[in-house]
Amino acid sequence: MYIIKVKGKAKIPDYIQLRDEEFVLIAYFRADRPLKDLHRYGLEGKEEPLAALISELEFGKLQKLEI
């Protein structure tokens, strides 16, 4: 799974994209909102490490998600 942080413009907030091994979009959510429904993506119980990773991510840089 891969993660990328997308910079918003003006009134559009920053977003996080989760993509599978073939780079197909599987999740798209606001970076400033609490993480929920992570069980849908196999990330249940990993809210804190994922939130920490999101805060450190650079915008526009695709990165392999390893938590």
PDB file of N, CA, C, O and CB in Angstrom:
ATOM      1  N   MET A   1       0.849  -1.165   0.000  1.00  0.00           N
ATOM      2  CA  MET A   1       0.000   0.000   0.000  1.00  0.00           C
ATOM      3  C   MET A   1       0.902   1.237   0.000  1.00  0.00           C
ATOM      4  O   MET A   1       1.975   1.235   0.603  1.00  0.00           O
ATOM      5  CB  MET A   1      -0.970  -0.007   1.224  1.00  0.00           C
ATOM      6  N   TYR A   2       0.452   2.287  -0.681  1.00  0.00           N
ATOM      7  CA  TYR A   2       1.204   3.530  -0.771  1.00  0.00           C
ATOM      8  C   TYR A   2       0.372   4.685  -0.232  1.00  0.00           C
ATOM      9  O   TYR A   2      -0.857   4.628  -0.217  1.00  0.00           O
ATOM     10  CB  TYR A   2       1.630   3.805  -2.224  1.00  0.00           C
ATOM     11  N   ILE A   3       1.059   5.732   0.211  1.00  0.00           N
ATOM     12  CA  ILE A   3       0.388   6.906   0.765  1.00  0.00           C
ATOM     13  C   ILE A   3       0.991   8.155   0.131  1.00  0.00           C
ATOM     14  O   ILE A   3       2.191   8.213  -0.140  1.00  0.00           O
ATOM     15  CB  ILE A   3       0.518   6.950   2.323  1.00  0.00           C
ATOM     16  N   ILE A   4       0.145   9.149  -0.100  1.00  0.00           N
ATOM     17  CA  ILE A   4       0.600  10.425  -0.635  1.00  0.00           C
ATOM     18  C   ILE A   4      -0.241  11.537  -0.007  1.00  0.00           C
ATOM     19  O   ILE A   4      -1.443  11.380   0.201  1.00  0.00           O
ATOM     20  CB  ILE A   4       0.499  10.452  -2.200  1.00  0.00           C
ATOM     21  N   LYS A   5       0.403  12.647   0.286  1.00  0.00           N
ATOM     22  CA  LYS A   5      -0.272  13.806   0.867  1.00  0.00           C
ATOM     23  C   LYS A   5      -0.421  14.850  -0.239  1.00  0.00           C
ATOM     24  O   LYS A   5       0.561  15.257  -0.859  1.00  0.00           O
ATOM     25  CB  LYS A   5       0.525  14.386   2.104  1.00  0.00           C
ATOM     26  N   VAL A   6      -1.663  15.277  -0.477  1.00  0.00           N
ATOM     27  CA  VAL A   6      -1.976  16.212  -1.553  1.00  0.00           C
ATOM     28  C   VAL A   6      -2.289  17.578  -0.959  1.00  0.00           C
ATOM     29  O   VAL A   6      -3.153  17.701  -0.091  1.00  0.00           O
ATOM     30  CB  VAL A   6      -3.166  15.700  -2.406  1.00  0.00           C
ATOM     31  N   LYS A   7      -1.591  18.596  -1.422  1.00  0.00           N
ATOM     32  CA  LYS A   7      -1.756  19.963  -0.918  1.00  0.00           C
ATOM     33  C   LYS A   7      -3.032  20.568  -1.478  1.00  0.00           C
ATOM     34  O   LYS A   7      -3.269  20.542  -2.685  1.00  0.00           O
ATOM     35  CB  LYS A   7      -0.536  20.842  -1.288  1.00  0.00           C
ATOM     36  N   GLY A   8      -3.858  21.116  -0.580  1.00  0.00           N
ATOM     37  CA  GLY A   8      -5.061  21.809  -1.003  1.00  0.00           C
ATOM     38  C   GLY A   8      -4.736  23.246  -1.390  1.00  0.00           C
ATOM     39  O   GLY A   8      -3.651  23.752  -1.104  1.00  0.00           O
ATOM     40  N   LYS A   9      -5.697  23.893  -2.045  1.00  0.00           N
ATOM     41  CA  LYS A   9      -5.520  25.291  -2.442  1.00  0.00           C
ATOM     42  C   LYS A   9      -6.727  26.094  -1.990  1.00  0.00           C
ATOM     43  O   LYS A   9      -7.860  25.620  -2.058  1.00  0.00           O
ATOM     44  CB  LYS A   9      -5.322  25.419  -3.979  1.00  0.00           C
ATOM     45  N   ALA A  10      -6.478  27.310  -1.528  1.00  0.00           N
ATOM     46  CA  ALA A  10      -7.541  28.227  -1.075  1.00  0.00           C
ATOM     47  C   ALA A  10      -8.433  27.526  -0.049  1.00  0.00           C
ATOM     48  O   ALA A  10      -7.975  27.217   1.051  1.00  0.00           O
ATOM     49  CB  ALA A  10      -8.396  28.728  -2.283  1.00  0.00           C
ATOM     50  N   LYS A  11      -9.677  27.274  -0.386  1.00  0.00           N
ATOM     51  CA  LYS A  11     -10.628  26.668   0.552  1.00  0.00           C
ATOM     52  C   LYS A  11     -10.619  25.147   0.516  1.00  0.00           C
ATOM     53  O   LYS A  11     -11.323  24.510   1.299  1.00  0.00           O
ATOM     54  CB  LYS A  11     -12.016  27.160   0.258  1.00  0.00           C
ATOM     55  N   ILE A  12      -9.841  24.560  -0.374  1.00  0.00           N
ATOM     56  CA  ILE A  12      -9.768  23.104  -0.471  1.00  0.00           C
ATOM     57  C   ILE A  12      -8.696  22.615   0.498  1.00  0.00           C
ATOM     58  O   ILE A  12      -7.546  23.043   0.404  1.00  0.00           O
ATOM     59  CB  ILE A  12      -9.457  22.642  -1.939  1.00  0.00           C
ATOM     60  N   PRO A  13      -9.049  21.731   1.425  1.00  0.00           N
ATOM     61  CA  PRO A  13      -8.081  21.267   2.437  1.00  0.00           C
ATOM     62  C   PRO A  13      -7.070  20.264   1.868  1.00  0.00           C
ATOM     63  O   PRO A  13      -7.218  19.779   0.746  1.00  0.00           O
ATOM     64  CB  PRO A  13      -8.824  20.628   3.611  1.00  0.00           C
ATOM     65  N   ASP A  14      -6.051  19.969   2.661  1.00  0.00           N
ATOM     66  CA  ASP A  14      -5.079  18.942   2.311  1.00  0.00           C
ATOM     67  C   ASP A  14      -5.752  17.574   2.428  1.00  0.00           C
ATOM     68  O   ASP A  14      -6.593  17.362   3.301  1.00  0.00           O
ATOM     69  CB  ASP A  14      -3.815  19.028   3.227  1.00  0.00           C
ATOM     70  N   TYR A  15      -5.380  16.659   1.553  1.00  0.00           N
ATOM     71  CA  TYR A  15      -5.953  15.319   1.544  1.00  0.00           C
ATOM     72  C   TYR A  15      -4.869  14.263   1.565  1.00  0.00           C
ATOM     73  O   TYR A  15      -3.723  14.514   1.190  1.00  0.00           O
ATOM     74  CB  TYR A  15      -6.844  15.127   0.329  1.00  0.00           C
ATOM     75  N   ILE A  16      -5.248  13.089   2.006  1.00  0.00           N
ATOM     76  CA  ILE A  16      -4.379  11.912   2.013  1.00  0.00           C
ATOM     77  C   ILE A  16      -4.993  10.888   1.067  1.00  0.00           C
ATOM     78  O   ILE A  16      -6.201  10.651   1.089  1.00  0.00           O
ATOM     79  CB  ILE A  16      -4.207  11.321   3.469  1.00  0.00           C
ATOM     80  N   GLN A  17      -4.152  10.286   0.240  1.00  0.00           N
ATOM     81  CA  GLN A  17      -4.589   9.208  -0.639  1.00  0.00           C
ATOM     82  C   GLN A  17      -3.875   7.930  -0.231  1.00  0.00           C
ATOM     83  O   GLN A  17      -2.669   7.936   0.015  1.00  0.00           O
ATOM     84  CB  GLN A  17      -4.314   9.548  -2.133  1.00  0.00           C
ATOM     85  N   LEU A  18      -4.613   6.846  -0.161  1.00  0.00           N
ATOM     86  CA  LEU A  18      -4.040   5.520   0.019  1.00  0.00           C
ATOM     87  C   LEU A  18      -4.240   4.771  -1.287  1.00  0.00           C
ATOM     88  O   LEU A  18      -5.345   4.737  -1.828  1.00  0.00           O
ATOM     89  CB  LEU A  18      -4.695   4.757   1.232  1.00  0.00           C
ATOM     90  N   ARG A  19      -3.176   4.173  -1.792  1.00  0.00           N
ATOM     91  CA  ARG A  19      -3.237   3.450  -3.062  1.00  0.00           C
ATOM     92  C   ARG A  19      -2.696   2.043  -2.868  1.00  0.00           C
ATOM     93  O   ARG A  19      -1.806   1.813  -2.049  1.00  0.00           O
ATOM     94  CB  ARG A  19      -2.440   4.194  -4.166  1.00  0.00           C
ATOM     95  N   ASP A  20      -3.246   1.099  -3.635  1.00  0.00           N
ATOM     96  CA  ASP A  20      -2.797  -0.286  -3.507  1.00  0.00           C
ATOM     97  C   ASP A  20      -1.511  -0.507  -4.307  1.00  0.00           C
ATOM     98  O   ASP A  20      -0.929   0.441  -4.834  1.00  0.00           O
ATOM     99  CB  ASP A  20      -3.900  -1.258  -3.981  1.00  0.00           C
ATOM    100  N   GLU A  21      -1.080  -1.750  -4.391  1.00  0.00           N
ATOM    101  CA  GLU A  21       0.180  -2.081  -5.060  1.00  0.00           C
ATOM    102  C   GLU A  21       0.182  -1.737  -6.550  1.00  0.00           C
ATOM    103  O   GLU A  21       1.249  -1.585  -7.147  1.00  0.00           O
ATOM    104  CB  GLU A  21       0.473  -3.550  -4.888  1.00  0.00           C
ATOM    105  N   GLU A  22      -0.993  -1.613  -7.152  1.00  0.00           N
ATOM    106  CA  GLU A  22      -1.102  -1.240  -8.568  1.00  0.00           C
ATOM    107  C   GLU A  22      -1.429   0.244  -8.724  1.00  0.00           C
ATOM    108  O   GLU A  22      -1.787   0.701  -9.809  1.00  0.00           O
ATOM    109  CB  GLU A  22      -2.177  -2.090  -9.266  1.00  0.00           C
ATOM    110  N   PHE A  23      -1.300   0.990  -7.623  1.00  0.00           N
ATOM    111  CA  PHE A  23      -1.533   2.437  -7.560  1.00  0.00           C
ATOM    112  C   PHE A  23      -2.984   2.840  -7.803  1.00  0.00           C
ATOM    113  O   PHE A  23      -3.259   3.974  -8.194  1.00  0.00           O
ATOM    114  CB  PHE A  23      -0.661   3.127  -8.560  1.00  0.00           C
ATOM    115  N   VAL A  24      -3.907   1.917  -7.574  1.00  0.00           N
ATOM    116  CA  VAL A  24      -5.334   2.210  -7.663  1.00  0.00           C
ATOM    117  C   VAL A  24      -5.752   2.874  -6.354  1.00  0.00           C
ATOM    118  O   VAL A  24      -5.403   2.393  -5.276  1.00  0.00           O
ATOM    119  CB  VAL A  24      -6.176   0.908  -7.940  1.00  0.00           C
ATOM    120  N   LEU A  25      -6.490   3.966  -6.441  1.00  0.00           N
ATOM    121  CA  LEU A  25      -6.946   4.699  -5.267  1.00  0.00           C
ATOM    122  C   LEU A  25      -7.913   3.845  -4.459  1.00  0.00           C
ATOM    123  O   LEU A  25      -8.924   3.375  -4.982  1.00  0.00           O
ATOM    124  CB  LEU A  25      -7.612   6.024  -5.677  1.00  0.00           C
ATOM    125  N   ILE A  26      -7.595   3.645  -3.173  1.00  0.00           N
ATOM    126  CA  ILE A  26      -8.492   2.857  -2.316  1.00  0.00           C
ATOM    127  C   ILE A  26      -9.080   3.683  -1.183  1.00  0.00           C
ATOM    128  O   ILE A  26     -10.091   3.295  -0.597  1.00  0.00           O
ATOM    129  CB  ILE A  26      -7.751   1.663  -1.740  1.00  0.00           C
ATOM    130  N   ALA A  27      -8.456   4.828  -0.862  1.00  0.00           N
ATOM    131  CA  ALA A  27      -8.986   5.700   0.185  1.00  0.00           C
ATOM    132  C   ALA A  27      -8.533   7.125  -0.082  1.00  0.00           C
ATOM    133  O   ALA A  27      -7.448   7.365  -0.612  1.00  0.00           O
ATOM    134  CB  ALA A  27      -8.527   5.230   1.594  1.00  0.00           C
ATOM    135  N   TYR A  28      -9.394   8.068   0.301  1.00  0.00           N
ATOM    136  CA  TYR A  28      -9.141   9.483   0.076  1.00  0.00           C
ATOM    137  C   TYR A  28      -9.812  10.216   1.221  1.00  0.00           C
ATOM    138  O   TYR A  28     -11.039  10.200   1.324  1.00  0.00           O
ATOM    139  CB  TYR A  28      -9.674   9.971  -1.331  1.00  0.00           C
ATOM    140  N   PHE A  29      -9.026  10.866   2.097  1.00  0.00           N
ATOM    141  CA  PHE A  29      -9.623  11.527   3.251  1.00  0.00           C
ATOM    142  C   PHE A  29      -8.831  12.769   3.611  1.00  0.00           C
ATOM    143  O   PHE A  29      -7.665  12.910   3.242  1.00  0.00           O
ATOM    144  CB  PHE A  29      -9.694  10.573   4.450  1.00  0.00           C
ATOM    145  N   ARG A  30      -9.488  13.676   4.345  1.00  0.00           N
ATOM    146  CA  ARG A  30      -8.842  14.920   4.749  1.00  0.00           C
ATOM    147  C   ARG A  30      -7.732  14.656   5.748  1.00  0.00           C
ATOM    148  O   ARG A  30      -7.865  13.806   6.629  1.00  0.00           O
ATOM    149  CB  ARG A  30      -9.862  15.883   5.343  1.00  0.00           C
ATOM    150  N   ALA A  31      -6.644  15.383   5.608  1.00  0.00           N
ATOM    151  CA  ALA A  31      -5.494  15.192   6.483  1.00  0.00           C
ATOM    152  C   ALA A  31      -5.750  15.714   7.894  1.00  0.00           C
ATOM    153  O   ALA A  31      -5.105  15.269   8.844  1.00  0.00           O
ATOM    154  CB  ALA A  31      -4.279  15.877   5.895  1.00  0.00           C
ATOM    155  N   ASP A  32      -6.677  16.647   8.039  1.00  0.00           N
ATOM    156  CA  ASP A  32      -6.908  17.264   9.353  1.00  0.00           C
ATOM    157  C   ASP A  32      -8.057  16.639  10.133  1.00  0.00           C
ATOM    158  O   ASP A  32      -8.378  17.108  11.225  1.00  0.00           O
ATOM    159  CB  ASP A  32      -7.176  18.726   9.181  1.00  0.00           C
ATOM    160  N   ARG A  33      -8.676  15.607   9.607  1.00  0.00           N
ATOM    161  CA  ARG A  33      -9.791  14.947  10.288  1.00  0.00           C
ATOM    162  C   ARG A  33      -9.316  13.712  11.020  1.00  0.00           C
ATOM    163  O   ARG A  33      -8.329  13.088  10.628  1.00  0.00           O
ATOM    164  CB  ARG A  33     -10.889  14.575   9.294  1.00  0.00           C
ATOM    165  N   PRO A  34     -10.020  13.358  12.087  1.00  0.00           N
ATOM    166  CA  PRO A  34      -9.668  12.120  12.790  1.00  0.00           C
ATOM    167  C   PRO A  34      -9.803  10.914  11.860  1.00  0.00           C
ATOM    168  O   PRO A  34     -10.690  10.862  11.008  1.00  0.00           O
ATOM    169  CB  PRO A  34     -10.559  11.933  14.038  1.00  0.00           C
ATOM    170  N   LEU A  35      -8.925   9.972  12.042  1.00  0.00           N
ATOM    171  CA  LEU A  35      -8.934   8.775  11.202  1.00  0.00           C
ATOM    172  C   LEU A  35     -10.013   7.824  11.695  1.00  0.00           C
ATOM    173  O   LEU A  35     -10.042   7.460  12.871  1.00  0.00           O
ATOM    174  CB  LEU A  35      -7.545   8.078  11.205  1.00  0.00           C
ATOM    175  N   LYS A  36     -10.888   7.428  10.801  1.00  0.00           N
ATOM    176  CA  LYS A  36     -11.934   6.468  11.161  1.00  0.00           C
ATOM    177  C   LYS A  36     -12.160   5.521   9.992  1.00  0.00           C
ATOM    178  O   LYS A  36     -11.721   5.786   8.873  1.00  0.00           O
ATOM    179  CB  LYS A  36     -13.259   7.195  11.547  1.00  0.00           C
ATOM    180  N   ASP A  37     -12.827   4.446  10.251  1.00  0.00           N
ATOM    181  CA  ASP A  37     -13.108   3.414   9.249  1.00  0.00           C
ATOM    182  C   ASP A  37     -11.845   2.822   8.643  1.00  0.00           C
ATOM    183  O   ASP A  37     -11.851   2.396   7.488  1.00  0.00           O
ATOM    184  CB  ASP A  37     -13.969   3.984   8.151  1.00  0.00           C
ATOM    185  N   LEU A  38     -10.762   2.793   9.413  1.00  0.00           N
ATOM    186  CA  LEU A  38      -9.513   2.241   8.898  1.00  0.00           C
ATOM    187  C   LEU A  38      -9.572   0.722   8.733  1.00  0.00           C
ATOM    188  O   LEU A  38      -8.746   0.136   8.033  1.00  0.00           O
ATOM    189  CB  LEU A  38      -8.369   2.610   9.818  1.00  0.00           C
ATOM    190  N   HIS A  39     -10.559   0.085   9.384  1.00  0.00           N
ATOM    191  CA  HIS A  39     -10.700  -1.360   9.239  1.00  0.00           C
ATOM    192  C   HIS A  39     -10.995  -1.734   7.788  1.00  0.00           C
ATOM    193  O   HIS A  39     -10.696  -2.851   7.365  1.00  0.00           O
ATOM    194  CB  HIS A  39     -11.810  -1.884  10.158  1.00  0.00           C
ATOM    195  N   ARG A  40     -11.579  -0.813   7.022  1.00  0.00           N
ATOM    196  CA  ARG A  40     -11.875  -1.067   5.611  1.00  0.00           C
ATOM    197  C   ARG A  40     -10.609  -1.287   4.793  1.00  0.00           C
ATOM    198  O   ARG A  40     -10.638  -1.947   3.755  1.00  0.00           O
ATOM    199  CB  ARG A  40     -12.668   0.092   5.026  1.00  0.00           C
ATOM    200  N   TYR A  41      -9.511  -0.736   5.264  1.00  0.00           N
ATOM    201  CA  TYR A  41      -8.255  -0.777   4.513  1.00  0.00           C
ATOM    202  C   TYR A  41      -7.205  -1.661   5.180  1.00  0.00           C
ATOM    203  O   TYR A  41      -6.043  -1.660   4.773  1.00  0.00           O
ATOM    204  CB  TYR A  41      -7.708   0.626   4.348  1.00  0.00           C
ATOM    205  N   GLY A  42      -7.607  -2.413   6.202  1.00  0.00           N
ATOM    206  CA  GLY A  42      -6.686  -3.297   6.894  1.00  0.00           C
ATOM    207  C   GLY A  42      -5.746  -2.567   7.836  1.00  0.00           C
ATOM    208  O   GLY A  42      -4.659  -3.064   8.131  1.00  0.00           O
ATOM    209  N   LEU A  43      -6.146  -1.397   8.312  1.00  0.00           N
ATOM    210  CA  LEU A  43      -5.288  -0.591   9.181  1.00  0.00           C
ATOM    211  C   LEU A  43      -5.878  -0.387  10.569  1.00  0.00           C
ATOM    212  O   LEU A  43      -5.522   0.574  11.251  1.00  0.00           O
ATOM    213  CB  LEU A  43      -5.030   0.750   8.544  1.00  0.00           C
ATOM    214  N   GLU A  44      -6.773  -1.272  11.002  1.00  0.00           N
ATOM    215  CA  GLU A  44      -7.375  -1.134  12.315  1.00  0.00           C
ATOM    216  C   GLU A  44      -6.315  -1.217  13.404  1.00  0.00           C
ATOM    217  O   GLU A  44      -5.400  -2.037  13.329  1.00  0.00           O
ATOM    218  CB  GLU A  44      -8.441  -2.203  12.529  1.00  0.00           C
ATOM    219  N   GLY A  45      -6.443  -0.364  14.417  1.00  0.00           N
ATOM    220  CA  GLY A  45      -5.504  -0.338  15.521  1.00  0.00           C
ATOM    221  C   GLY A  45      -4.203   0.402  15.226  1.00  0.00           C
ATOM    222  O   GLY A  45      -3.302   0.419  16.065  1.00  0.00           O
ATOM    223  N   LYS A  46      -4.094   1.006  14.061  1.00  0.00           N
ATOM    224  CA  LYS A  46      -2.859   1.707  13.691  1.00  0.00           C
ATOM    225  C   LYS A  46      -3.097   3.208  13.516  1.00  0.00           C
ATOM    226  O   LYS A  46      -2.381   3.874  12.769  1.00  0.00           O
ATOM    227  CB  LYS A  46      -2.283   1.118  12.398  1.00  0.00           C
ATOM    228  N   GLU A  47      -4.111   3.732  14.216  1.00  0.00           N
ATOM    229  CA  GLU A  47      -4.473   5.139  14.063  1.00  0.00           C
ATOM    230  C   GLU A  47      -3.347   6.081  14.482  1.00  0.00           C
ATOM    231  O   GLU A  47      -3.042   7.043  13.777  1.00  0.00           O
ATOM    232  CB  GLU A  47      -5.716   5.441  14.872  1.00  0.00           C
ATOM    233  N   GLU A  48      -2.729   5.801  15.635  1.00  0.00           N
ATOM    234  CA  GLU A  48      -1.676   6.695  16.140  1.00  0.00           C
ATOM    235  C   GLU A  48      -0.442   6.703  15.248  1.00  0.00           C
ATOM    236  O   GLU A  48       0.037   7.784  14.904  1.00  0.00           O
ATOM    237  CB  GLU A  48      -1.279   6.289  17.546  1.00  0.00           C
ATOM    238  N   PRO A  49       0.107   5.532  14.852  1.00  0.00           N
ATOM    239  CA  PRO A  49       1.273   5.573  13.963  1.00  0.00           C
ATOM    240  C   PRO A  49       0.951   6.225  12.612  1.00  0.00           C
ATOM    241  O   PRO A  49       1.790   6.923  12.043  1.00  0.00           O
ATOM    242  CB  PRO A  49       1.805   4.157  13.737  1.00  0.00           C
ATOM    243  N   LEU A  50      -0.266   5.997  12.101  1.00  0.00           N
ATOM    244  CA  LEU A  50      -0.657   6.589  10.823  1.00  0.00           C
ATOM    245  C   LEU A  50      -0.784   8.100  10.946  1.00  0.00           C
ATOM    246  O   LEU A  50      -0.358   8.829  10.050  1.00  0.00           O
ATOM    247  CB  LEU A  50      -1.979   5.986  10.330  1.00  0.00           C
ATOM    248  N   ALA A  51      -1.361   8.580  12.038  1.00  0.00           N
ATOM    249  CA  ALA A  51      -1.480  10.030  12.259  1.00  0.00           C
ATOM    250  C   ALA A  51      -0.101  10.673  12.355  1.00  0.00           C
ATOM    251  O   ALA A  51       0.113  11.764  11.827  1.00  0.00           O
ATOM    252  CB  ALA A  51      -2.291  10.322  13.542  1.00  0.00           C
ATOM    253  N   ALA A  52       0.836  10.002  13.027  1.00  0.00           N
ATOM    254  CA  ALA A  52       2.201  10.525  13.137  1.00  0.00           C
ATOM    255  C   ALA A  52       2.872  10.568  11.771  1.00  0.00           C
ATOM    256  O   ALA A  52       3.566  11.532  11.449  1.00  0.00           O
ATOM    257  CB  ALA A  52       3.033   9.669  14.108  1.00  0.00           C
ATOM    258  N   LEU A  53       2.669   9.537  10.973  1.00  0.00           N
ATOM    259  CA  LEU A  53       3.239   9.495   9.626  1.00  0.00           C
ATOM    260  C   LEU A  53       2.667  10.605   8.757  1.00  0.00           C
ATOM    261  O   LEU A  53       3.404  11.265   8.024  1.00  0.00           O
ATOM    262  CB  LEU A  53       2.979   8.134   8.976  1.00  0.00           C
ATOM    263  N   ILE A  54       1.364  10.812   8.834  1.00  0.00           N
ATOM    264  CA  ILE A  54       0.707  11.849   8.031  1.00  0.00           C
ATOM    265  C   ILE A  54       1.255  13.229   8.370  1.00  0.00           C
ATOM    266  O   ILE A  54       1.454  14.051   7.476  1.00  0.00           O
ATOM    267  CB  ILE A  54      -0.815  11.819   8.251  1.00  0.00           C
ATOM    268  N   SER A  55       1.500  13.490   9.642  1.00  0.00           N
ATOM    269  CA  SER A  55       2.008  14.800  10.037  1.00  0.00           C
ATOM    270  C   SER A  55       3.429  15.043   9.513  1.00  0.00           C
ATOM    271  O   SER A  55       3.824  16.194   9.324  1.00  0.00           O
ATOM    272  CB  SER A  55       1.986  14.928  11.558  1.00  0.00           C
ATOM    273  N   GLU A  56       4.196  13.981   9.277  1.00  0.00           N
ATOM    274  CA  GLU A  56       5.568  14.109   8.794  1.00  0.00           C
ATOM    275  C   GLU A  56       5.706  14.025   7.283  1.00  0.00           C
ATOM    276  O   GLU A  56       6.771  14.335   6.749  1.00  0.00           O
ATOM    277  CB  GLU A  56       6.408  13.059   9.414  1.00  0.00           C
ATOM    278  N   LEU A  57       4.652  13.611   6.579  1.00  0.00           N
ATOM    279  CA  LEU A  57       4.729  13.431   5.131  1.00  0.00           C
ATOM    280  C   LEU A  57       4.979  14.744   4.406  1.00  0.00           C
ATOM    281  O   LEU A  57       4.483  15.798   4.804  1.00  0.00           O
ATOM    282  CB  LEU A  57       3.453  12.797   4.616  1.00  0.00           C
ATOM    283  N   GLU A  58       5.758  14.661   3.334  1.00  0.00           N
ATOM    284  CA  GLU A  58       5.941  15.807   2.460  1.00  0.00           C
ATOM    285  C   GLU A  58       4.832  15.784   1.416  1.00  0.00           C
ATOM    286  O   GLU A  58       4.371  14.716   1.012  1.00  0.00           O
ATOM    287  CB  GLU A  58       7.355  15.794   1.788  1.00  0.00           C
ATOM    288  N   PHE A  59       4.408  16.962   0.984  1.00  0.00           N
ATOM    289  CA  PHE A  59       3.351  17.032  -0.020  1.00  0.00           C
ATOM    290  C   PHE A  59       3.836  16.499  -1.368  1.00  0.00           C
ATOM    291  O   PHE A  59       4.948  16.795  -1.805  1.00  0.00           O
ATOM    292  CB  PHE A  59       2.856  18.474  -0.170  1.00  0.00           C
ATOM    293  N   GLY A  60       2.987  15.713  -2.010  1.00  0.00           N
ATOM    294  CA  GLY A  60       3.254  15.242  -3.365  1.00  0.00           C
ATOM    295  C   GLY A  60       4.285  14.150  -3.493  1.00  0.00           C
ATOM    296  O   GLY A  60       4.666  13.804  -4.611  1.00  0.00           O
ATOM    297  N   LYS A  61       4.747  13.599  -2.402  1.00  0.00           N
ATOM    298  CA  LYS A  61       5.768  12.552  -2.460  1.00  0.00           C
ATOM    299  C   LYS A  61       5.135  11.199  -2.135  1.00  0.00           C
ATOM    300  O   LYS A  61       4.744  10.952  -0.994  1.00  0.00           O
ATOM    301  CB  LYS A  61       6.934  12.862  -1.478  1.00  0.00           C
ATOM    302  N   LEU A  62       5.035  10.334  -3.128  1.00  0.00           N
ATOM    303  CA  LEU A  62       4.473   9.007  -2.942  1.00  0.00           C
ATOM    304  C   LEU A  62       5.445   8.165  -2.121  1.00  0.00           C
ATOM    305  O   LEU A  62       6.650   8.157  -2.369  1.00  0.00           O
ATOM    306  CB  LEU A  62       4.172   8.333  -4.308  1.00  0.00           C
ATOM    307  N   GLN A  63       4.889   7.455  -1.135  1.00  0.00           N
ATOM    308  CA  GLN A  63       5.731   6.710  -0.208  1.00  0.00           C
ATOM    309  C   GLN A  63       5.072   5.378   0.111  1.00  0.00           C
ATOM    310  O   GLN A  63       3.852   5.314   0.257  1.00  0.00           O
ATOM    311  CB  GLN A  63       5.983   7.520   1.086  1.00  0.00           C
ATOM    312  N   LYS A  64       5.846   4.331   0.221  1.00  0.00           N
ATOM    313  CA  LYS A  64       5.313   3.019   0.599  1.00  0.00           C
ATOM    314  C   LYS A  64       4.871   3.094   2.065  1.00  0.00           C
ATOM    315  O   LYS A  64       5.620   3.563   2.922  1.00  0.00           O
ATOM    316  CB  LYS A  64       6.387   1.877   0.383  1.00  0.00           C
ATOM    317  N   LEU A  65       3.667   2.635   2.340  1.00  0.00           N
ATOM    318  CA  LEU A  65       3.116   2.678   3.692  1.00  0.00           C
ATOM    319  C   LEU A  65       3.555   1.433   4.448  1.00  0.00           C
ATOM    320  O   LEU A  65       3.138   0.318   4.136  1.00  0.00           O
ATOM    321  CB  LEU A  65       1.566   2.788   3.663  1.00  0.00           C
ATOM    322  N   GLU A  66       4.403   1.643   5.447  1.00  0.00           N
ATOM    323  CA  GLU A  66       4.919   0.530   6.242  1.00  0.00           C
ATOM    324  C   GLU A  66       4.765   0.854   7.713  1.00  0.00           C
ATOM    325  O   GLU A  66       5.669   1.415   8.332  1.00  0.00           O
ATOM    326  CB  GLU A  66       6.400   0.236   5.901  1.00  0.00           C
ATOM    327  N   ILE A  67       3.606   0.496   8.278  1.00  0.00           N
ATOM    328  CA  ILE A  67       3.367   0.715   9.713  1.00  0.00           C
ATOM    329  C   ILE A  67       2.852  -0.552  10.342  1.00  0.00           C
ATOM    330  O   ILE A  67       2.588  -0.581  11.544  1.00  0.00           O
ATOM    331  CB  ILE A  67       2.370   1.868   9.946  1.00  0.00           C
TER     332      ILE A  67
END
